[in-house]
Amino acid sequence: MEINKDDFINKLEKGLKELNIYYSQQHLDQLWQYYCFFKKENKKYNLSSITKAEEVIKKHFLDSLVILKHLDLREKKRWLDIGTGAGFPGLVLKLFLPGDSFYLLDSSAKKINFLNQLSYKLDLQGIRATHGRAEDLARVDGWRASFDHVSSRAVASLNILLEYAVPFLKVGGSAFFYKGPEYKSEIEAAEKALDLLDAQIKTSIKLDVPGLEAERYLLVIEKLKESDEKYPRRAGIPNKRPL
Ligand SMILES: C[S@@+](CC[C@H](N)C(=O)[O-])C[C@H]1O[C@@H](n2cnc3c(N)ncnc32)[C@H](O)[C@@H]1O
């Protein structure tokens, strides 16, 4: 291990304080356990190329958490994280929103296996990791039109992501997409998808992740009406022929 627990926690606390995020000793311990397990199992489960402690703190943990201050925390919510990978942002958000229920979805069985073991180690309740493709699950009862929020980071461009995500949302629900500086051109290219899926961009927010030079943005999408049942199209089609 290239860093000890005290140094890891010092760096993590510094970032959380800069983000103005309320945290407890339990959060710090859980994120340390998360980091250790992620680091140990990274190769086996092919998780991420970012593995140095400082980078994991900034690019995975703080980047996942930076949206907390933009959420309405008054009511408990049901979340879906599409293409969650090693749990970013879904599992990290769950630690800070313990009363919300989280569904983590990924098309890689290995990653889901990792997340199930991690959830067990952290003794988390109200979290479920599922192996599958968004296009398939969005047609299943109990998944379609049943989430208050969908999150997704680094999975696809906006026009594709909308077709994956919007059918999962309840009418009035919102999706949170983590994006880079190219988000404006993605919005332009997604005009037709927004129209066909009866969704609108509620807001775009510049995110400040402490110590991160890369520009980060949050796109908040609102679902306006029930989705046409032809969406999403068959698995693979949204990516091959985006709306
Ligand atoms: C680049 S990784 C990003 C992982 C994580 N969200 C992050 O930010 O670190 C993209 C992930 O999306 C998953 N994925 C891609 N297309 C998908 C789909 N249609 N349905 C479910 N998962 C998908 C991949 O298996 C992969 O784990």
The ligand as a MOL file (V3000), in Angstrom:
LIG
                    3D

  0  0  0     0  0            999 V3000
M  V30 BEGIN CTAB
M  V30 COUNTS 27 29 0 0 0
M  V30 BEGIN ATOM
M  V30 1 C -15.7640 4.1440 -18.5330 0
M  V30 2 S -16.6850 3.1600 -17.4460 0 CHG=1
M  V30 3 C -17.2260 4.3400 -16.2630 0
M  V30 4 C -17.4600 3.7180 -14.9230 0
M  V30 5 C -17.8770 4.6870 -13.8210 0
M  V30 6 N -19.1640 5.2880 -14.0820 0
M  V30 7 C -16.8360 5.7710 -13.6170 0
M  V30 8 O -17.1280 6.9400 -13.8660 0
M  V30 9 O -15.7100 5.4340 -13.2140 0 CHG=-1
M  V30 10 C -18.1870 2.8140 -18.3610 0
M  V30 11 C -18.9690 1.6590 -17.7450 0
M  V30 12 O -20.2580 1.6280 -18.3620 0
M  V30 13 C -20.6390 0.2760 -18.5710 0
M  V30 14 N -21.6340 0.3070 -19.6720 0
M  V30 15 C -21.4430 0.7410 -20.9410 0
M  V30 16 N -22.5820 0.6520 -21.6560 0
M  V30 17 C -23.5280 0.1550 -20.8110 0
M  V30 18 C -24.9180 -0.1630 -20.9650 0
M  V30 19 N -25.5410 0.0000 -22.1350 0
M  V30 20 N -25.5940 -0.6320 -19.8890 0
M  V30 21 C -24.9540 -0.8230 -18.6990 0
M  V30 22 N -23.6340 -0.5440 -18.5030 0
M  V30 23 C -22.9310 -0.0570 -19.5400 0
M  V30 24 C -19.3190 -0.4380 -18.8840 0
M  V30 25 O -19.3650 -1.8280 -18.5930 0
M  V30 26 C -18.3260 0.2890 -17.9650 0
M  V30 27 O -18.1770 -0.3570 -16.7180 0
M  V30 END ATOM
M  V30 BEGIN BOND
M  V30 1 1 1 2
M  V30 2 1 2 3
M  V30 3 1 2 10
M  V30 4 1 3 4
M  V30 5 1 4 5
M  V30 6 1 5 6
M  V30 7 1 5 7
M  V30 8 2 7 8
M  V30 9 1 7 9
M  V30 10 1 10 11
M  V30 11 1 11 12
M  V30 12 1 11 26
M  V30 13 1 12 13
M  V30 14 1 13 14
M  V30 15 1 13 24
M  V30 16 1 14 15
M  V30 17 1 14 23
M  V30 18 2 15 16
M  V30 19 1 16 17
M  V30 20 1 17 18
M  V30 21 2 17 23
M  V30 22 1 18 19
M  V30 23 2 18 20
M  V30 24 1 20 21
M  V30 25 2 21 22
M  V30 26 1 22 23
M  V30 27 1 24 25
M  V30 28 1 24 26
M  V30 29 1 26 27
M  V30 END BOND
M  V30 END CTAB
M  END
